[in-house]
């Protein structure tokens, strides 16, 4: 029986990294946020500023991650990101004032930049020449796995032992996972004397590199970066404030925790599904799927005050199916619009633009909630319109240059 290519072991290591960094460190923070605001007497705007600080330092990290990966290797940088996230959780657990909470948010932002989607996209790009979108979707699904079970556990821990204990337990878990990532991940196939994974196995010739579309101009690429910037609103603060949306609409904490757990399951399945769709249909048609589901999710979020349990679960389902836009879609856009030669710099540029969007749109939910009597519905209406504009821009670029068509390599 032929042994699986080591690329799939690296994929597992990447999944563990995102399980800790994005799943436990970023996604699950939305469970803590209502408690942080209530127990410290913070305003909604202050609550948003903690995540905005995180976005600012994530942007700083993304501006330097390629250089650090080139100097120290992807493996070392990814592991360092996990160590920073563990330190962030310790700082959150010990925080007693707003500036310290912001400092903890800053550490989690650095962790996100150094251990999140940019290094994962690069390591998958190094190890996979074929089935790249599927591998990236599979690895990024790790963030959804932790979101399935952790919210209920963390909510229970907070209710029983308090936030400090919950954060410290989480930090220990992340540091142990960091050790596993160090043992599993290698930066390049050459480190083990291997070639990248491609269809046909080691005996088959490695496929030729894809080139950028002939009509791709600097102006069109700036349009793609602007679209990634806009994604920072719905997929950044739009995602992180879902708990506040339903908490402020009258749902109790355990129902909200159940929603977050369910969201983790759909995120996990949705990222794998999204990778398959991009590989099967090509980027252009797959973009309609990703924008359509996320936009429908935002529309249903606007109905949160209607009550009941069916609409929230349907909203979360569609929202979560569209969330791979900030993971799988960016890598697909980079490959489709810049080719294999420009893939690494394009992934970094798109992710930096996205982080800038998260930063600038970060205070919007809290500010609008304070303006509209604590309601987060105006936020999701506004972010839905932003997302619609983003979809129009991206698909216009794809049509203009004829990118994203299904090829034999898909």
Sine and cosine of phi, psi and omega as CSV:
sin_phi,cos_phi,sin_psi,cos_psi,sin_omega,cos_omega
0.00,0.00,0.78,-0.62,-0.04,-1.00
-0.96,0.29,0.72,-0.70,0.00,-1.00
-0.95,0.30,0.59,-0.81,0.07,-1.00
-0.89,0.46,0.52,-0.85,0.05,-1.00
-0.88,0.47,0.62,-0.79,-0.03,-1.00
-0.89,0.47,-0.28,0.96,0.05,-1.00
-0.83,0.55,-0.55,0.84,-0.01,-1.00
-0.96,0.29,-0.46,0.89,0.11,-0.99
-0.93,0.36,-0.67,0.74,0.07,-1.00
-0.88,0.47,-0.63,0.78,0.06,-1.00
-0.86,0.51,-0.66,0.75,0.06,-1.00
-0.89,0.46,-0.69,0.72,0.04,-1.00
-0.87,0.49,-0.65,0.76,0.07,-1.00
-0.89,0.45,-0.61,0.79,0.04,-1.00
-0.90,0.44,-0.64,0.77,0.04,-1.00
-0.91,0.41,-0.60,0.80,0.03,-1.00
-0.88,0.47,-0.74,0.67,0.00,-1.00
-0.95,0.30,-0.49,0.87,0.13,-0.99
-0.80,0.60,-0.69,0.72,-0.04,-1.00
-0.99,0.11,-0.77,0.64,-0.14,-0.99
-0.94,0.35,-0.84,0.55,-0.08,-1.00
-1.00,0.04,-0.66,0.75,-0.02,-1.00
-0.92,0.39,-0.91,0.41,-0.04,-1.00
-0.96,0.28,-0.64,0.77,-0.13,-0.99
-0.99,0.14,-0.64,0.77,-0.10,-0.99
-0.98,-0.22,-0.85,0.53,-0.07,-1.00
-0.88,0.47,-0.70,0.71,-0.09,-1.00
-0.95,0.30,-0.27,0.96,0.04,-1.00
-0.87,0.50,-0.46,0.89,0.02,-1.00
-0.89,0.45,-0.38,0.92,0.09,-1.00
-0.95,0.32,-0.64,0.77,-0.01,-1.00
-0.95,0.31,-0.50,0.87,-0.21,-0.98
-0.84,0.55,-0.73,0.68,0.02,-1.00
-0.87,0.49,-0.59,0.81,0.02,-1.00
-0.93,0.36,-0.65,0.76,0.01,-1.00
-0.88,0.47,-0.70,0.72,0.00,-1.00
-0.91,0.42,-0.72,0.69,-0.07,-1.00
-0.94,0.35,-0.71,0.70,-0.11,-0.99
-0.97,0.25,-0.39,0.92,-0.01,-1.00
-0.97,-0.26,-0.05,1.00,-0.01,-1.00
0.94,0.35,0.45,0.89,0.02,-1.00
-0.97,0.25,0.44,-0.90,0.15,-0.99
-0.98,0.19,0.21,-0.98,0.07,-1.00
-0.88,0.47,-0.59,0.81,0.02,-1.00
-0.90,0.43,-0.64,0.77,0.05,-1.00
-0.90,0.43,-0.63,0.78,0.06,-1.00
-0.87,0.50,-0.66,0.75,0.04,-1.00
-0.93,0.36,-0.52,0.86,-0.02,-1.00
-0.93,0.38,-0.48,0.88,0.06,-1.00
-0.89,0.45,-0.73,0.69,0.02,-1.00
-0.95,0.31,-0.47,0.88,0.07,-1.00
-0.92,0.39,-0.65,0.76,0.09,-1.00
-0.86,0.50,-0.67,0.74,0.06,-1.00
-0.85,0.52,-0.69,0.72,-0.01,-1.00
-0.91,0.41,-0.60,0.80,0.02,-1.00
-0.87,0.48,-0.73,0.68,-0.04,-1.00
-0.97,0.23,-0.42,0.91,0.15,-0.99
-0.90,0.44,-0.64,0.77,0.04,-1.00
-0.90,0.45,-0.69,0.72,0.04,-1.00
-0.86,0.52,-0.69,0.72,-0.01,-1.00
-0.90,0.43,-0.65,0.76,-0.03,-1.00
-0.92,0.39,-0.45,0.89,0.04,-1.00
-0.95,0.30,-0.30,0.95,-0.04,-1.00
-0.88,-0.47,-0.11,0.99,-0.14,-0.99
-0.90,0.43,-0.63,0.78,-0.01,-1.00
-0.89,0.45,-0.66,0.75,0.00,-1.00
-0.91,0.43,-0.68,0.74,0.00,-1.00
-0.92,0.39,-0.63,0.78,0.04,-1.00
-0.90,0.44,-0.63,0.78,0.03,-1.00
-0.92,0.40,-0.53,0.85,-0.05,-1.00
-1.00,0.06,-0.69,0.73,-0.11,-0.99
-0.95,-0.30,-0.23,0.97,-0.02,-1.00
0.99,-0.13,0.52,-0.85,-0.02,-1.00
-0.88,0.48,-0.65,0.76,-0.03,-1.00
-0.85,0.52,-0.74,0.68,-0.03,-1.00
-0.92,0.40,-0.66,0.75,-0.04,-1.00
-0.93,0.36,-0.66,0.75,0.04,-1.00
-0.88,0.48,-0.67,0.74,0.00,-1.00
-0.92,0.39,-0.63,0.78,0.05,-1.00
-0.88,0.47,-0.61,0.79,0.05,-1.00
-0.87,0.50,-0.63,0.78,0.02,-1.00
-0.93,0.36,-0.60,0.80,0.06,-1.00
-0.89,0.46,-0.64,0.76,0.04,-1.00
-0.90,0.43,-0.60,0.80,0.02,-1.00
-0.93,0.37,-0.61,0.79,0.08,-1.00
-0.88,0.48,-0.67,0.74,0.04,-1.00
-0.91,0.42,-0.60,0.80,0.04,-1.00
-0.88,0.48,-0.69,0.72,0.00,-1.00
-0.90,0.44,-0.62,0.78,0.06,-1.00
-0.88,0.47,-0.68,0.73,-0.01,-1.00
-0.91,0.42,-0.67,0.74,0.08,-1.00
-0.86,0.52,-0.67,0.74,-0.03,-1.00
-0.90,0.43,-0.52,0.85,-0.04,-1.00
-1.00,-0.08,-0.09,1.00,-0.10,-1.00
-0.91,0.41,0.62,-0.78,0.05,-1.00
-0.71,-0.71,0.06,1.00,-0.01,-1.00
-0.55,-0.84,0.30,-0.95,-0.04,-1.00
-0.87,0.50,-0.69,0.72,0.02,-1.00
-0.87,0.50,-0.59,0.81,0.00,-1.00
-0.94,0.34,-0.61,0.79,0.09,-1.00
-0.87,0.48,-0.65,0.76,0.04,-1.00
-0.91,0.41,-0.61,0.80,0.05,-1.00
-0.89,0.45,-0.65,0.76,0.05,-1.00
-0.90,0.44,-0.63,0.77,0.07,-1.00
-0.89,0.46,-0.60,0.80,0.03,-1.00
-0.89,0.46,-0.68,0.73,0.03,-1.00
-0.89,0.46,-0.66,0.75,0.02,-1.00
-0.92,0.38,-0.51,0.86,0.08,-1.00
-0.91,0.40,-0.68,0.73,0.07,-1.00
-0.88,0.48,-0.66,0.75,0.02,-1.00
-0.88,0.47,-0.66,0.75,0.00,-1.00
-0.89,0.45,-0.66,0.75,-0.01,-1.00
-0.93,0.36,-0.64,0.77,-0.09,-1.00
-1.00,0.00,-0.34,0.94,-0.04,-1.00
-0.84,-0.53,0.12,0.99,-0.11,-0.99
-0.99,-0.14,-0.69,-0.72,-0.20,-0.98
-0.95,0.32,-0.52,0.86,-0.03,-1.00
-0.90,0.43,-0.84,0.55,0.02,-1.00
-0.89,0.45,-0.55,0.84,0.04,-1.00
-0.90,0.44,-0.72,0.69,0.02,-1.00
-0.87,0.49,-0.61,0.80,0.00,-1.00
-0.94,0.35,-0.69,0.72,-0.03,-1.00
-0.93,0.36,-0.58,0.82,0.08,-1.00
-0.92,0.38,-0.61,0.79,0.06,-1.00
-0.89,0.45,-0.56,0.83,0.04,-1.00
-0.95,0.32,-0.62,0.78,-0.15,-0.99
-1.00,-0.04,-0.31,0.95,-0.09,-1.00
-0.82,-0.58,0.80,-0.60,0.18,-0.98
-0.98,-0.19,-0.49,0.87,0.08,-1.00
-0.87,-0.50,0.36,-0.93,-0.02,-1.00
0.82,0.57,0.54,0.84,-0.06,-1.00
-0.91,0.41,-0.69,0.73,-0.01,-1.00
-0.91,0.42,-0.63,0.77,0.04,-1.00
-0.90,0.44,-0.71,0.71,0.00,-1.00
-0.89,0.46,-0.66,0.75,0.01,-1.00
-0.92,0.40,-0.65,0.76,0.05,-1.00
-0.89,0.45,-0.65,0.76,0.01,-1.00
-0.90,0.44,-0.71,0.70,0.00,-1.00
-0.92,0.38,-0.69,0.72,-0.04,-1.00
-0.94,0.34,-0.29,0.96,0.07,-1.00
-0.91,0.42,-0.29,0.96,0.05,-1.00
-0.83,0.55,-0.55,0.84,0.02,-1.00
-0.91,0.41,-0.50,0.87,0.02,-1.00
-0.97,0.23,-0.53,0.85,-0.03,-1.00
-0.86,0.50,-0.72,0.69,-0.02,-1.00
-0.92,0.38,-0.45,0.89,-0.01,-1.00
-0.97,0.23,-0.20,0.98,0.00,-1.00
-0.95,0.32,-0.79,0.61,-0.14,-0.99
-0.97,-0.23,-0.41,0.91,-0.12,-0.99
-0.91,0.41,-0.63,0.78,-0.06,-1.00
-0.83,0.55,-0.72,0.70,-0.01,-1.00
-0.91,0.42,-0.65,0.76,0.01,-1.00
-0.90,0.43,-0.69,0.72,-0.03,-1.00
-0.93,0.35,-0.67,0.75,0.05,-1.00
-0.86,0.51,-0.69,0.72,0.04,-1.00
-0.89,0.45,-0.65,0.76,0.01,-1.00
-0.91,0.42,-0.65,0.76,0.02,-1.00
-0.90,0.44,-0.71,0.70,-0.02,-1.00
-0.90,0.44,-0.55,0.84,-0.09,-1.00
-1.00,-0.02,-0.71,0.71,-0.12,-0.99
-0.90,-0.43,-0.22,0.98,-0.02,-1.00
0.98,-0.18,0.23,-0.97,-0.06,-1.00
-0.91,0.42,-0.61,0.79,-0.06,-1.00
-0.85,0.52,-0.75,0.66,-0.01,-1.00
-0.89,0.46,-0.67,0.74,-0.02,-1.00
-0.88,0.47,-0.69,0.72,0.00,-1.00
-0.91,0.42,-0.64,0.77,-0.03,-1.00
-0.94,0.35,-0.61,0.80,0.08,-1.00
-0.89,0.45,-0.67,0.74,0.01,-1.00
-0.90,0.44,-0.64,0.77,-0.01,-1.00
-0.89,0.46,-0.65,0.76,0.02,-1.00
-0.89,0.45,-0.67,0.74,0.01,-1.00
-0.88,0.48,-0.68,0.73,-0.04,-1.00
-0.92,0.40,-0.66,0.75,-0.02,-1.00
-0.91,0.41,-0.60,0.80,0.06,-1.00
-0.92,0.40,-0.64,0.77,0.05,-1.00
-0.91,0.42,-0.54,0.84,0.05,-1.00
-0.88,0.48,-0.61,0.79,0.05,-1.00
-0.90,0.44,-0.66,0.76,0.04,-1.00
-0.89,0.45,-0.65,0.76,0.02,-1.00
-0.88,0.47,-0.68,0.74,0.03,-1.00
-0.86,0.50,-0.61,0.79,-0.03,-1.00
-0.96,0.26,-0.50,0.87,-0.12,-0.99
-1.00,-0.07,-0.64,0.77,-0.18,-0.98
-0.99,0.11,0.64,-0.77,0.20,-0.98
-0.81,-0.59,0.59,-0.81,-0.13,-0.99
-0.92,0.38,-0.64,0.77,-0.09,-1.00
-0.65,-0.76,0.49,-0.87,0.09,-1.00
-0.85,0.52,-0.54,0.84,-0.01,-1.00
-0.87,0.49,-0.41,0.91,0.02,-1.00
-0.88,0.48,-0.44,0.90,0.01,-1.00
-0.91,-0.41,0.22,0.98,0.00,-1.00
0.94,0.34,0.52,0.85,-0.04,-1.00
-0.90,-0.44,0.20,-0.98,0.16,-0.99
-0.95,-0.30,0.34,-0.94,0.01,-1.00
-0.86,0.50,0.45,-0.89,0.04,-1.00
-0.91,0.41,0.72,-0.70,0.12,-0.99
-0.47,-0.88,0.40,-0.91,-0.03,-1.00
-0.89,0.46,0.70,-0.71,-0.03,-1.00
0.96,-0.28,-0.24,0.97,0.08,-1.00
1.00,0.09,-0.05,-1.00,-0.08,-1.00
-0.88,0.47,-0.49,0.87,-0.07,-1.00
-0.96,0.27,-0.41,0.91,-0.04,-1.00
-0.98,0.17,0.50,-0.87,0.04,-1.00
-0.92,0.39,0.56,-0.83,0.04,-1.00
-0.93,0.36,0.76,-0.65,-0.03,-1.00
-0.87,0.50,0.48,-0.88,0.03,-1.00
-0.92,0.38,0.44,-0.90,0.00,-1.00
-0.94,0.35,0.53,-0.85,0.10,-1.00
-0.99,0.10,0.66,-0.75,0.07,-1.00
-0.99,-0.14,0.31,-0.95,0.03,-1.00
-0.93,0.36,0.47,-0.88,0.05,-1.00
-0.86,0.51,0.59,-0.81,-0.07,-1.00
-0.88,0.48,-0.55,0.84,-0.07,-1.00
-1.00,0.01,0.16,0.99,-0.05,-1.00
-0.97,0.23,0.93,-0.36,-0.03,-1.00
-0.97,-0.24,0.18,-0.98,0.04,-1.00
-0.88,0.47,-0.63,0.78,0.00,-1.00
-0.89,0.46,-0.69,0.73,0.01,-1.00
-0.91,0.41,-0.61,0.79,0.04,-1.00
-0.91,0.41,-0.62,0.79,0.09,-1.00
-0.89,0.46,-0.58,0.82,0.09,-1.00
-0.89,0.45,-0.63,0.77,0.05,-1.00
-0.91,0.42,-0.62,0.78,0.04,-1.00
-0.92,0.40,-0.61,0.79,0.05,-1.00
-0.90,0.43,-0.63,0.78,0.05,-1.00
-0.89,0.45,-0.68,0.74,0.05,-1.00
-0.89,0.46,-0.61,0.79,0.09,-1.00
-0.86,0.51,-0.69,0.72,0.00,-1.00
-0.91,0.40,-0.55,0.83,0.04,-1.00
-0.86,0.50,-0.45,0.90,0.02,-1.00
-0.86,0.52,-0.38,0.93,0.02,-1.00
-0.97,0.24,-0.88,0.48,-0.06,-1.00
-0.95,0.33,-0.59,0.81,-0.06,-1.00
-1.00,0.02,-0.19,0.98,0.03,-1.00
-0.99,-0.16,-0.99,-0.12,0.02,-1.00
-0.89,0.46,-0.45,0.89,0.08,-1.00
-0.88,0.48,-0.66,0.75,0.04,-1.00
-0.95,0.30,-0.73,0.69,-0.12,-0.99
-0.94,0.34,-0.27,0.96,-0.02,-1.00
-0.97,-0.24,0.21,0.98,0.03,-1.00
-0.88,0.47,-0.62,0.79,0.03,-1.00
-0.90,0.43,-0.63,0.78,0.03,-1.00
-0.92,0.39,-0.59,0.81,0.03,-1.00
-0.85,0.53,-0.76,0.65,-0.08,-1.00
-0.99,0.15,-0.51,0.86,0.10,-0.99
-0.90,0.44,-0.70,0.72,-0.01,-1.00
-0.95,0.30,-0.26,0.97,0.03,-1.00
-1.00,-0.04,0.12,0.99,0.12,-0.99
0.98,-0.21,0.06,1.00,0.01,-1.00
-0.99,0.13,0.62,-0.79,-0.04,-1.00
-0.98,0.22,0.21,-0.98,-0.16,-0.99
-0.90,0.43,-0.60,0.80,-0.02,-1.00
-0.95,0.32,-0.56,0.83,0.07,-1.00
-0.91,0.40,-0.66,0.75,0.02,-1.00
-0.91,0.43,-0.64,0.77,0.05,-1.00
-0.89,0.46,-0.63,0.78,0.05,-1.00
-0.90,0.43,-0.62,0.78,0.05,-1.00
-0.88,0.48,-0.68,0.73,-0.02,-1.00
-0.92,0.40,-0.64,0.77,0.05,-1.00
-0.89,0.46,-0.71,0.71,0.04,-1.00
-0.89,0.46,-0.63,0.77,0.04,-1.00
-0.87,0.49,-0.63,0.77,0.04,-1.00
-0.87,0.49,-0.66,0.75,0.03,-1.00
-0.89,0.46,-0.71,0.70,-0.04,-1.00
-0.94,0.33,-0.58,0.81,0.08,-1.00
-0.87,0.49,-0.71,0.71,-0.01,-1.00
-0.86,0.51,-0.79,0.62,0.00,-1.00
-0.92,0.39,-0.62,0.78,-0.07,-1.00
-0.91,0.42,-0.59,0.81,0.00,-1.00
-0.94,0.34,-0.64,0.77,0.06,-1.00
-0.90,0.43,-0.71,0.71,0.02,-1.00
-0.88,0.48,-0.67,0.74,-0.02,-1.00
-0.89,0.46,-0.68,0.74,0.04,-1.00
-0.87,0.49,-0.65,0.76,0.04,-1.00
-0.90,0.43,-0.66,0.75,-0.03,-1.00
-0.91,0.42,-0.68,0.73,0.03,-1.00
-0.90,0.44,-0.65,0.76,0.02,-1.00
-0.93,0.38,-0.60,0.80,-0.10,-1.00
-0.99,0.15,-0.65,0.76,-0.13,-0.99
-0.98,-0.21,-0.33,0.94,-0.15,-0.99
1.00,0.03,0.34,-0.94,-0.14,-0.99
-0.88,0.47,-0.63,0.78,-0.11,-0.99
-0.89,0.46,-0.79,0.62,-0.02,-1.00
-0.95,0.31,-0.57,0.82,0.02,-1.00
-0.91,0.42,-0.52,0.86,0.04,-1.00
-0.87,0.49,-0.58,0.81,0.04,-1.00
-0.88,0.47,-0.63,0.77,0.03,-1.00
-0.89,0.46,-0.75,0.66,-0.13,-0.99
-0.94,0.35,-0.66,0.75,0.03,-1.00
-0.94,0.33,-0.62,0.78,-0.04,-1.00
-0.90,0.44,-0.70,0.72,-0.03,-1.00
-0.93,0.37,-0.68,0.73,-0.02,-1.00
-0.92,0.39,-0.62,0.79,0.02,-1.00
-0.92,0.40,-0.66,0.75,0.05,-1.00
-0.90,0.44,-0.60,0.80,0.05,-1.00
-0.89,0.46,-0.66,0.75,0.04,-1.00
-0.90,0.43,-0.64,0.77,0.01,-1.00
-0.88,0.48,-0.66,0.75,0.00,-1.00
-0.96,0.29,-0.48,0.88,0.08,-1.00
-0.88,0.48,-0.52,0.86,0.01,-1.00
-0.92,0.40,-0.25,0.97,0.00,-1.00
-0.99,-0.12,0.20,0.98,-0.04,-1.00
-0.81,0.59,-0.66,0.75,-0.02,-1.00
-0.92,0.39,-0.17,0.99,-0.01,-1.00
-0.92,0.38,-0.32,0.95,0.03,-1.00
0.99,0.13,-0.11,-0.99,-0.03,-1.00
0.99,0.14,0.09,-1.00,-0.03,-1.00
-0.93,-0.36,-0.31,0.95,-0.08,-1.00
-0.94,0.33,-0.76,0.65,-0.05,-1.00
-0.88,0.48,-0.69,0.73,0.04,-1.00
-0.86,0.50,-0.67,0.74,-0.01,-1.00
-0.93,0.37,-0.59,0.81,0.05,-1.00
-0.93,0.38,-0.66,0.75,0.04,-1.00
-0.87,0.49,-0.71,0.70,-0.01,-1.00
-0.91,0.42,-0.60,0.80,0.03,-1.00
-0.86,0.51,-0.80,0.61,-0.05,-1.00
-0.93,0.36,-0.65,0.76,0.03,-1.00
-0.85,0.53,-0.73,0.69,-0.06,-1.00
-0.94,0.35,-0.56,0.83,0.05,-1.00
-0.90,0.43,-0.46,0.89,0.01,-1.00
-1.00,0.00,-0.20,0.98,-0.07,-1.00
-0.91,0.42,-0.42,0.91,0.07,-1.00
-0.87,0.50,-0.05,1.00,0.05,-1.00
-0.85,0.53,-0.51,0.86,-0.02,-1.00
-1.00,-0.04,0.05,1.00,0.01,-1.00
-0.83,-0.55,-0.98,0.22,-0.06,-1.00
-0.91,0.40,-0.68,0.73,-0.09,-1.00
-0.90,0.45,-0.66,0.75,-0.02,-1.00
-0.87,0.49,-0.67,0.74,0.02,-1.00
-0.90,0.43,-0.63,0.78,0.03,-1.00
-0.92,0.40,-0.68,0.73,0.04,-1.00
-0.88,0.48,-0.67,0.74,-0.02,-1.00
-0.87,0.49,-0.72,0.69,-0.02,-1.00
-0.94,0.35,-0.66,0.75,-0.05,-1.00
-0.94,0.34,-0.61,0.79,-0.13,-0.99
-0.99,-0.13,-0.36,0.93,-0.05,-1.00
-0.85,-0.53,-0.15,0.99,0.01,-1.00
0.97,0.24,0.07,-1.00,-0.05,-1.00
-0.92,0.39,-0.57,0.82,-0.04,-1.00
-0.91,0.42,-0.61,0.79,-0.02,-1.00
-0.99,-0.14,0.20,0.98,-0.13,-0.99
-0.87,0.50,-0.77,0.64,-0.12,-0.99
-0.90,0.43,-0.73,0.68,0.00,-1.00
-0.92,0.38,-0.55,0.84,0.01,-1.00
-0.93,0.37,-0.66,0.75,0.05,-1.00
-0.87,0.50,-0.72,0.70,0.00,-1.00
-0.88,0.47,-0.71,0.71,-0.04,-1.00
-0.90,0.43,-0.70,0.72,0.03,-1.00
-0.89,0.45,-0.65,0.76,-0.03,-1.00
-0.95,0.31,-0.57,0.82,0.08,-1.00
-0.91,0.42,-0.69,0.72,0.05,-1.00
-0.87,0.49,-0.66,0.76,0.05,-1.00
-0.89,0.46,-0.70,0.71,0.01,-1.00
-0.90,0.44,-0.60,0.80,0.06,-1.00
-0.90,0.44,-0.63,0.78,0.07,-1.00
-0.89,0.46,-0.70,0.72,0.06,-1.00
-0.85,0.52,-0.65,0.76,-0.02,-1.00
-0.91,0.42,-0.78,0.62,-0.11,-0.99
-0.96,0.28,-0.54,0.84,0.04,-1.00
-1.00,0.06,-0.15,0.99,-0.08,-1.00
-0.82,0.58,-0.71,0.71,-0.02,-1.00
-0.96,0.27,-0.21,0.98,-0.13,-0.99
-0.85,0.53,-0.74,0.67,-0.04,-1.00
-0.85,0.53,-0.72,0.69,-0.01,-1.00
-0.91,0.41,-0.66,0.75,0.00,-1.00
-0.90,0.44,-0.70,0.71,0.02,-1.00
-0.92,0.40,-0.60,0.80,0.02,-1.00
-0.90,0.43,-0.67,0.74,0.04,-1.00
-0.91,0.42,-0.53,0.85,-0.01,-1.00
-0.97,0.24,-0.56,0.83,-0.08,-1.00
-0.94,-0.35,0.75,0.66,0.14,-0.99
0.82,0.57,0.64,0.77,0.08,-1.00
0.99,0.10,0.05,1.00,-0.03,-1.00
-1.00,0.06,0.70,-0.72,0.05,-1.00
-0.99,-0.17,0.03,1.00,0.00,-1.00
-0.88,0.48,-0.69,0.72,0.04,-1.00
-0.84,0.54,-0.53,0.85,0.03,-1.00
-0.87,0.49,-0.71,0.70,-0.08,-1.00
-0.97,0.25,-0.45,0.89,0.14,-0.99
-0.92,0.39,-0.73,0.69,0.00,-1.00
-0.90,0.44,-0.73,0.69,-0.02,-1.00
-0.91,0.42,-0.52,0.85,0.07,-1.00
-0.90,0.44,-0.65,0.76,0.05,-1.00
-0.92,0.40,-0.63,0.78,0.06,-1.00
-0.88,0.48,-0.68,0.73,-0.01,-1.00
-0.90,0.43,-0.63,0.77,0.03,-1.00
-0.87,0.48,-0.70,0.72,0.05,-1.00
-0.87,0.49,-0.67,0.74,0.01,-1.00
-0.86,0.51,-0.72,0.70,0.00,-1.00
-0.88,0.48,-0.65,0.76,0.02,-1.00
-0.89,0.46,-0.67,0.74,-0.01,-1.00
-0.90,0.44,-0.76,0.65,-0.07,-1.00
-0.89,0.46,-0.74,0.68,-0.04,-1.00
-0.93,0.36,-0.50,0.87,0.08,-1.00
-0.90,0.43,-0.65,0.76,0.03,-1.00
-0.91,0.41,-0.71,0.70,0.00,-1.00
-0.85,0.52,-0.70,0.72,0.00,-1.00
-0.92,0.40,-0.63,0.78,-0.05,-1.00
-0.88,0.48,-0.65,0.76,-0.09,-1.00
-0.97,-0.23,-0.03,1.00,0.01,-1.00
0.93,0.37,0.55,0.83,-0.06,-1.00
-1.00,0.00,0.25,-0.97,0.16,-0.99
0.98,0.20,0.30,0.95,0.05,-1.00
-0.99,0.16,0.53,-0.85,-0.01,-1.00
-0.92,0.39,0.71,-0.70,0.01,-1.00
-0.84,-0.54,0.11,-0.99,0.01,-1.00
-0.87,0.49,-0.56,0.83,-0.01,-1.00
-0.93,0.38,-0.46,0.89,0.11,-0.99
-0.91,0.42,0.00,0.00,0.00,0.00
